[in-house]
Amino acid sequence: MKRFLNCNASDFQQMNGKELVASVRASEGRIVLSEVIPSFQPLYREVTNMELVASFGADLILLNLVDVFNPVMEGIENEGSIVQQVKKLTGRPVGVNLGKS
């Protein structure tokens, strides 16, 4: 199993959940997670906020306050699954916080 920090975007596409957790554990706590609200206006007009946090070093991206019945991501056309779009744009593993607001 590769350490998370040694993985490429193509490695993440092939991992299942258990393999991803093992990869994170092998990195011994050196992983940066960023929580982003996709329905907020982008801080920089040309890229989504998720791309911005990835460019600043976020290893994992967690989407918060996502309306699962009407998902919206500001900054790009909404075509299909927001999670799949963010994965494609950033090359990072993406999670969704389903907590009650």
LOLUMDREN-524786 format. One record per atom (N, C-alpha, C, O, CB): x, y, z; residue in one letter; residue number from 0; atom name. Coordinates in pm, whole numbers, m for minus. Glycine has a CB too. Layout:
% LOLUMDREN-524786
> X;Y;Z;A;NUM;CA .
...
% end
This chain:
% LOLUMDREN-524786
> 85;m118;0;M;0;N .
> 0;0;0;M;0;CA .
> 89;124;0;M;0;C .
> 181;135;81;M;0;O .
> m97;0;123;M;0;CB .
> 61;216;m91;K;1;N .
> 135;342;m98;K;1;CA .
> 91;436;14;K;1;C .
> m26;440;51;K;1;O .
> 116;410;m234;K;1;CB .
> 188;511;66;R;2;N .
> 151;619;158;R;2;CA .
> 72;723;79;R;2;C .
> 97;743;m40;R;2;O .
> 278;684;225;R;2;CB .
> m23;787;144;F;3;N .
> m108;887;79;F;3;CA .
> m22;993;9;F;3;C .
> m52;1033;m104;F;3;O .
> m200;954;183;F;3;CB .
> 83;1037;75;L;4;N .
> 166;1144;21;L;4;CA .
> 245;1103;m103;L;4;C .
> 298;1189;m173;L;4;O .
> 262;1192;127;L;4;CB .
> 253;975;m130;N;5;N .
> 323;926;m250;N;5;CA .
> 227;893;m364;N;5;C .
> 270;846;m469;N;5;O .
> 404;803;m215;N;5;CB .
> 99;919;m344;C;6;N .
> m3;882;m444;C;6;CA .
> m25;993;m545;C;6;C .
> m7;1111;m517;C;6;O .
> m134;849;m375;C;6;CB .
> m66;951;m665;N;7;N .
> m110;1041;m771;N;7;CA .
> m262;1034;m780;N;7;C .
> m325;948;m717;N;7;O .
> m44;1005;m908;N;7;CB .
> m320;1124;m858;A;8;N .
> m466;1124;m876;A;8;CA .
> m515;989;m929;A;8;C .
> m621;943;m889;A;8;O .
> m509;1236;m971;A;8;CB .
> m439;927;m1017;S;9;N .
> m480;798;m1072;S;9;CA .
> m480;688;m965;S;9;C .
> m560;595;m972;S;9;O .
> m387;757;m1187;S;9;CB .
> m391;700;m866;D;10;N .
> m391;603;m756;D;10;CA .
> m520;613;m675;D;10;C .
> m577;511;m636;D;10;O .
> m269;625;m664;D;10;CB .
> m566;736;m649;F;11;N .
> m688;755;m571;F;11;CA .
> m809;698;m643;F;11;C .
> m900;647;m578;F;11;O .
> m710;904;m543;F;11;CB .
> m812;706;m775;Q;12;N .
> m925;653;m853;Q;12;CA .
> m939;502;m838;Q;12;C .
> m1049;448;m850;Q;12;O .
> m909;690;m1000;Q;12;CB .
> m828;435;m812;Q;13;N .
> m830;290;m804;Q;13;CA .
> m851;238;m662;Q;13;C .
> m874;119;m642;Q;13;O .
> m702;234;m858;Q;13;CB .
> m844;327;m562;M;14;N .
> m857;285;m422;M;14;CA .
> m1002;273;m379;M;14;C .
> m1088;349;m423;M;14;O .
> m785;383;m330;M;14;CB .
> m1028;175;m292;N;15;N .
> m1158;171;m225;N;15;CA .
> m1141;241;m90;N;15;C .
> m1032;288;m58;N;15;O .
> m1211;21;m208;N;15;CB .
> m1245;247;m12;G;16;N .
> m1241;318;116;G;16;CA .
> m1139;265;213;G;16;C .
> m1068;343;277;G;16;O .
> m1375;313;179;G;16;CB .
> m1130;133;226;K;17;N .
> m1034;73;319;K;17;CA .
> m890;102;278;K;17;C .
> m805;128;363;K;17;O .
> m1057;m79;328;K;17;CB .
> m864;97;150;E;18;N .
> m729;126;101;E;18;CA .
> m692;272;123;E;18;C .
> m577;303;156;E;18;O .
> m718;91;m48;E;18;CB .
> m788;361;105;L;19;N .
> m763;504;129;L;19;CA .
> m730;529;276;L;19;C .
> m637;604;307;L;19;O .
> m885;588;87;L;19;CB .
> m805;467;367;V;20;N .
> m779;483;510;V;20;CA .
> m640;429;544;V;20;C .
> m566;492;620;V;20;O .
> m887;410;594;V;20;CB .
> m604;313;489;A;21;N .
> m471;256;514;A;21;CA .
> m361;346;461;A;21;C .
> m255;359;523;A;21;O .
> m460;117;451;A;21;CB .
> m385;408;348;S;22;N .
> m289;499;288;S;22;CA .
> m269;624;374;S;22;C .
> m157;672;390;S;22;O .
> m334;539;148;S;22;CB .
> m378;676;430;V;23;N .
> m371;791;521;V;23;CA .
> m296;753;647;V;23;C .
> m210;828;694;V;23;O .
> m513;843;556;V;23;CB .
> m327;637;703;R;24;N .
> m258;591;825;R;24;CA .
> m107;577;801;R;24;C .
> m26;610;888;R;24;O .
> m316;456;872;R;24;CB .
> m70;529;685;A;25;N .
> 71;511;653;A;25;CA .
> 145;644;642;A;25;C .
> 268;648;649;A;25;O .
> 86;433;524;A;25;CB .
> 72;752;626;S;26;N .
> 134;885;617;S;26;CA .
> 156;949;752;S;26;C .
> 206;1061;761;S;26;O .
> 48;977;532;S;26;CB .
> 118;879;858;E;27;N .
> 148;917;996;E;27;CA .
> 103;1058;1034;E;27;C .
> 178;1131;1100;E;27;O .
> 295;905;1019;E;27;CB .
> m17;1095;994;G;28;N .
> m75;1220;1039;G;28;CA .
> m29;1344;965;G;28;C .
> m50;1456;1013;G;28;O .
> m45;1238;1181;G;28;CB .
> 31;1328;851;R;29;N .
> 80;1445;776;R;29;CA .
> m14;1486;663;R;29;C .
> 30;1541;563;R;29;O .
> 217;1416;718;R;29;CB .
> m140;1460;679;I;30;N .
> m240;1488;577;I;30;CA .
> m317;1614;615;I;30;C .
> m354;1633;731;I;30;O .
> m336;1367;559;I;30;CB .
> m343;1701;516;V;31;N .
> m418;1824;538;V;31;CA .
> m557;1808;476;V;31;C .
> m570;1777;357;V;31;O .
> m344;1947;477;V;31;CB .
> m660;1829;557;L;32;N .
> m799;1825;510;L;32;CA .
> m852;1967;510;L;32;C .
> m829;2042;605;L;32;O .
> m887;1731;599;L;32;CB .
> m923;2004;405;S;33;N .
> m986;2135;398;S;33;CA .
> m1135;2117;377;S;33;C .
> m1180;2042;290;S;33;O .
> m924;2221;284;S;33;CB .
> m1212;2188;459;E;34;N .
> m1358;2184;449;E;34;CA .
> m1403;2307;370;E;34;C .
> m1365;2419;402;E;34;O .
> m1426;2179;591;E;34;CB .
> m1484;2284;267;V;35;N .
> m1525;2390;177;V;35;CA .
> m1676;2384;157;V;35;C .
> m1735;2276;154;V;35;O .
> m1451;2379;41;V;35;CB .
> m1738;2501;143;I;36;N .
> m1882;2508;114;I;36;CA .
> m1895;2541;m35;I;36;C .
> m1871;2654;m76;I;36;O .
> m1955;2617;204;I;36;CB .
> m1935;2442;m116;P;37;N .
> m1935;2463;m261;P;37;CA .
> m2037;2565;m312;P;37;C .
> m2023;2615;m423;P;37;O .
> m1961;2333;m328;P;37;CB .
> m2139;2596;m233;S;38;N .
> m2240;2691;m278;S;38;CA .
> m2199;2837;m256;S;38;C .
> m2271;2928;m298;S;38;O .
> m2371;2665;m207;S;38;CB .
> m2083;2861;m192;F;39;N .
> m2033;2998;m174;F;39;CA .
> m1964;3045;m301;F;39;C .
> m1906;2966;m376;F;39;O .
> m1935;3004;m53;F;39;CB .
> m1970;3177;m324;Q;40;N .
> m1902;3236;m438;Q;40;CA .
> m1752;3209;m429;Q;40;C .
> m1696;3213;m319;Q;40;O .
> m1929;3388;m445;Q;40;CB .
> m1686;3180;m542;P;41;N .
> m1541;3157;m539;P;41;CA .
> m1466;3282;m491;P;41;C .
> m1505;3394;m521;P;41;O .
> m1491;3115;m678;P;41;CB .
> m1358;3260;m417;L;42;N .
> m1275;3371;m372;L;42;CA .
> m1202;3435;m490;L;42;C .
> m1178;3555;m490;L;42;O .
> m1174;3324;m267;L;42;CB .
> m1168;3354;m588;Y;43;N .
> m1106;3403;m711;Y;43;CA .
> m1193;3357;m826;Y;43;C .
> m1222;3238;m838;Y;43;O .
> m957;3351;m726;Y;43;CB .
> m1234;3448;m909;R;44;N .
> m1338;3424;m1010;R;44;CA .
> m1306;3312;m1109;R;44;C .
> m1398;3248;m1160;R;44;O .
> m1360;3550;m1085;R;44;CB .
> m1180;3287;m1136;E;45;N .
> m1143;3193;m1242;E;45;CA .
> m1142;3046;m1199;E;45;C .
> m1140;2958;m1285;E;45;O .
> m1009;3228;m1293;E;45;CB .
> m1145;3018;m1068;V;46;N .
> m1138;2880;m1020;V;46;CA .
> m1240;2860;m908;V;46;C .
> m1283;2955;m844;V;46;O .
> m996;2845;m972;V;46;CB .
> m1277;2735;m885;T;47;N .
> m1367;2706;m774;T;47;CA .
> m1287;2712;m643;T;47;C .
> m1165;2704;m644;T;47;O .
> m1435;2566;m791;T;47;CB .
> m1357;2725;m533;N;48;N .
> m1290;2726;m402;N;48;CA .
> m1222;2592;m374;N;48;C .
> m1122;2588;m303;N;48;O .
> m1391;2759;m291;N;48;CB .
> m1276;2485;m427;M;49;N .
> m1215;2354;m407;M;49;CA .
> m1081;2345;m479;M;49;C .
> m986;2289;m425;M;49;O .
> m1309;2243;m457;M;49;CB .
> m1073;2401;m600;E;50;N .
> m945;2404;m671;E;50;CA .
> m845;2492;m598;E;50;C .
> m725;2463;m595;E;50;O .
> m965;2454;m815;E;50;CB .
> m893;2600;m539;L;51;N .
> m806;2692;m466;L;51;CA .
> m743;2624;m345;L;51;C .
> m622;2636;m324;L;51;O .
> m884;2814;m421;L;51;CB .
> m823;2553;m265;V;52;N .
> m766;2486;m147;V;52;CA .
> m671;2374;m189;V;52;C .
> m572;2349;m121;V;52;O .
> m877;2430;m57;V;52;CB .
> m700;2307;m300;A;53;N .
> m609;2203;m349;A;53;CA .
> m476;2266;m391;A;53;C .
> m370;2208;m367;A;53;O .
> m673;2127;m469;A;53;CB .
> m481;2384;m453;S;54;N .
> m357;2449;m496;S;54;CA .
> m272;2495;m377;S;54;C .
> m151;2509;m390;S;54;O .
> m388;2567;m586;S;54;CB .
> m336;2519;m263;F;55;N .
> m265;2560;m143;F;55;CA .
> m225;2442;m55;F;55;C .
> m178;2460;57;F;55;O .
> m350;2657;m63;F;55;CB .
> m244;2320;m105;G;56;N .
> m189;2203;m37;G;56;CA .
> m287;2111;32;G;56;C .
> m243;2018;101;G;56;O .
> m95;2248;61;G;56;CB .
> m418;2132;18;A;57;N .
> m513;2039;81;A;57;CA .
> m501;1902;15;A;57;C .
> m506;1889;m107;A;57;O .
> m660;2094;68;A;57;CB .
> m485;1799;99;D;58;N .
> m474;1663;48;D;58;CA .
> m610;1597;33;D;58;C .
> m632;1518;m59;D;58;O .
> m387;1580;140;D;58;CB .
> m702;1629;123;L;59;N .
> m839;1579;121;L;59;CA .
> m932;1698;120;L;59;C .
> m903;1800;182;L;59;O .
> m868;1486;243;L;59;CB .
> m1044;1686;52;I;60;N .
> m1143;1794;47;I;60;CA .
> m1274;1742;101;I;60;C .
> m1324;1638;58;I;60;O .
> m1161;1849;m98;I;60;CB .
> m1330;1816;197;L;61;N .
> m1458;1781;258;L;61;CA .
> m1559;1890;222;L;61;C .
> m1539;2007;255;L;61;O .
> m1444;1766;413;L;61;CB .
> m1667;1851;156;L;62;N .
> m1773;1945;118;L;62;CA .
> m1873;1955;231;L;62;C .
> m1915;1853;286;L;62;O .
> m1842;1902;m14;L;62;CB .
> m1910;2077;266;N;63;N .
> m2004;2100;376;N;63;CA .
> m2123;2181;326;N;63;C .
> m2113;2253;227;N;63;O .
> m1933;2173;494;N;63;CB .
> m2235;2167;395;L;64;N .
> m2360;2237;362;L;64;CA .
> m2403;2212;217;L;64;C .
> m2440;2305;145;L;64;O .
> m2344;2387;385;L;64;CB .
> m2398;2087;176;V;65;N .
> m2441;2047;42;V;65;CA .
> m2588;2006;50;V;65;C .
> m2624;1919;129;V;65;O .
> m2353;1931;m15;V;65;CB .
> m2671;2069;m32;D;66;N .
> m2811;2029;m42;D;66;CA .
> m2815;1907;m134;D;66;C .
> m2802;1921;m256;D;66;O .
> m2902;2146;m96;D;66;CB .
> m2834;1790;m77;V;67;N .
> m2827;1666;m157;V;67;CA .
> m2941;1656;m258;V;67;C .
> m2931;1580;m354;V;67;O .
> m2830;1546;m65;V;67;CB .
> m3050;1731;m238;F;68;N .
> m3162;1726;m332;F;68;CA .
> m3145;1827;m445;F;68;C .
> m3202;1810;m553;F;68;O .
> m3292;1752;m260;F;68;CB .
> m3066;1933;m421;N;69;N .
> m3040;2035;m523;N;69;CA .
> m2897;2085;m506;N;69;C .
> m2876;2198;m465;N;69;O .
> m3143;2153;m512;N;69;CB .
> m2798;2000;m538;P;70;N .
> m2659;2040;m516;P;70;CA .
> m2616;2153;m609;P;70;C .
> m2647;2152;m728;P;70;O .
> m2567;1920;m535;P;70;CB .
> m2544;2249;m554;V;71;N .
> m2495;2363;m630;V;71;CA .
> m2347;2383;m601;V;71;C .
> m2304;2377;m486;V;71;O .
> m2576;2492;m596;V;71;CB .
> m2270;2406;m706;M;72;N .
> m2130;2441;m690;M;72;CA .
> m2105;2569;m770;M;72;C .
> m2116;2570;m892;M;72;O .
> m2036;2324;m738;M;72;CB .
> m2073;2674;m698;E;73;N .
> m2048;2803;m763;E;73;CA .
> m1914;2800;m835;E;73;C .
> m1818;2737;m789;E;73;O .
> m2052;2918;m660;E;73;CB .
> m1907;2869;m948;G;74;N .
> m1782;2882;m1021;G;74;CA .
> m1776;2801;m1149;G;74;C .
> m1695;2830;m1236;G;74;O .
> m1670;2842;m934;G;74;CB .
> m1862;2699;m1162;I;75;N .
> m1867;2620;m1285;I;75;CA .
> m2010;2577;m1312;I;75;C .
> m2097;2586;m1226;I;75;O .
> m1773;2496;m1276;I;75;CB .
> m2032;2530;m1432;E;76;N .
> m2163;2474;m1467;E;76;CA .
> m2183;2345;m1388;E;76;C .
> m2092;2262;m1379;E;76;O .
> m2174;2447;m1621;E;76;CB .
> m2299;2327;m1331;N;77;N .
> m2328;2206;m1256;N;77;CA .
> m2374;2097;m1352;N;77;C .
> m2485;2102;m1405;N;77;O .
> m2436;2232;m1146;N;77;CB .
> m2286;1999;m1374;E;78;N .
> m2315;1889;m1465;E;78;CA .
> m2294;1757;m1391;E;78;C .
> m2181;1711;m1378;E;78;O .
> m2226;1896;m1593;E;78;CB .
> m2400;1699;m1344;G;79;N .
> m2388;1571;m1275;G;79;CA .
> m2348;1586;m1130;G;79;C .
> m2382;1684;m1065;G;79;O .
> m2289;1485;m1346;G;79;CB .
> m2277;1487;m1080;S;80;N .
> m2239;1478;m940;S;80;CA .
> m2133;1582;m904;S;80;C .
> m2028;1591;m969;S;80;O .
> m2189;1338;m908;S;80;CB .
> m2160;1661;m799;I;81;N .
> m2062;1759;m752;I;81;CA .
> m1935;1688;m707;I;81;C .
> m1824;1734;m736;I;81;O .
> m2121;1843;m636;I;81;CB .
> m1950;1578;m636;V;82;N .
> m1832;1505;m586;V;82;CA .
> m1744;1462;m702;V;82;C .
> m1622;1479;m697;V;82;O .
> m1875;1382;m502;V;82;CB .
> m1803;1405;m807;Q;83;N .
> m1725;1362;m923;Q;83;CA .
> m1658;1480;m992;Q;83;C .
> m1544;1468;m1038;Q;83;O .
> m1815;1287;m1021;Q;83;CB .
> m1727;1594;m1000;Q;84;N .
> m1668;1712;m1062;Q;84;CA .
> m1548;1762;m982;Q;84;C .
> m1445;1797;m1040;Q;84;O .
> m1773;1823;m1074;Q;84;CB .
> m1561;1765;m850;V;85;N .
> m1450;1812;m765;V;85;CA .
> m1332;1716;m776;V;85;C .
> m1218;1760;m783;V;85;O .
> m1496;1825;m618;V;85;CB .
> m1359;1586;m776;K;86;N .
> m1251;1487;m791;K;86;CA .
> m1177;1510;m923;K;86;C .
> m1054;1505;m928;K;86;O .
> m1308;1343;m786;K;86;CB .
> m1253;1534;m1029;K;87;N .
> m1193;1555;m1161;K;87;CA .
> m1111;1684;m1164;K;87;C .
> m1002;1687;m1221;K;87;O .
> m1301;1558;m1270;K;87;CB .
> m1163;1790;m1104;L;88;N .
> m1094;1920;m1105;L;88;CA .
> m968;1921;m1019;L;88;C .
> m870;1986;m1055;L;88;O .
> m1188;2028;m1057;L;88;CB .
> m970;1850;m907;T;89;N .
> m861;1861;m811;T;89;CA .
> m769;1740;m807;T;89;C .
> m653;1754;m767;T;89;O .
> m917;1883;m676;T;89;CB .
> m817;1623;m846;G;90;N .
> m737;1501;m835;G;90;CA .
> m722;1455;m691;G;90;C .
> m632;1377;m661;G;90;O .
> m601;1523;m896;G;90;CB .
> m810;1502;m602;R;91;N .
> m803;1468;m460;R;91;CA .
> m925;1384;m420;R;91;C .
> m1030;1393;m483;R;91;O .
> m796;1597;m373;R;91;CB .
> m910;1302;m316;P;92;N .
> m1028;1235;m259;P;92;CA .
> m1123;1339;m200;P;92;C .
> m1078;1436;m139;P;92;O .
> m986;1132;m152;P;92;CB .
> m1251;1317;m217;V;93;N .
> m1352;1414;m174;V;93;CA .
> m1456;1344;m87;V;93;C .
> m1500;1233;m118;V;93;O .
> m1420;1482;m297;V;93;CB .
> m1495;1410;22;G;94;N .
> m1600;1360;109;G;94;CA .
> m1709;1465;124;G;94;C .
> m1690;1582;90;G;94;O .
> m1544;1321;246;G;94;CB .
> m1823;1423;174;V;95;N .
> m1936;1514;198;V;95;CA .
> m1977;1502;343;V;95;C .
> m2003;1392;391;V;95;O .
> m2055;1482;103;V;95;CB .
> m1984;1614;413;N;96;N .
> m2032;1619;551;N;96;CA .
> m2183;1618;547;N;96;C .
> m2245;1712;496;N;96;O .
> m1977;1745;627;N;96;CB .
> m2243;1513;600;L;97;N .
> m2389;1500;597;L;97;CA .
> m2452;1534;732;L;97;C .
> m2562;1489;762;L;97;O .
> m2429;1359;556;L;97;CB .
> m2383;1613;812;G;98;N .
> m2434;1653;942;G;98;CA .
> m2557;1742;929;G;98;C .
> m2576;1810;828;G;98;O .
> m2327;1724;1020;G;98;CB .
> m2638;1740;1031;K;99;N .
> m2760;1820;1033;K;99;CA .
> m2725;1964;1067;K;99;C .
> m2648;1990;1159;K;99;O .
> m2863;1763;1136;K;99;CB .
> m2781;2059;990;S;100;N .
> m2753;2200;1015;S;100;CA .
> m2861;2268;1094;S;100;C .
> m2851;2387;1122;S;100;O .
> m2733;2272;886;S;100;CB .
% end
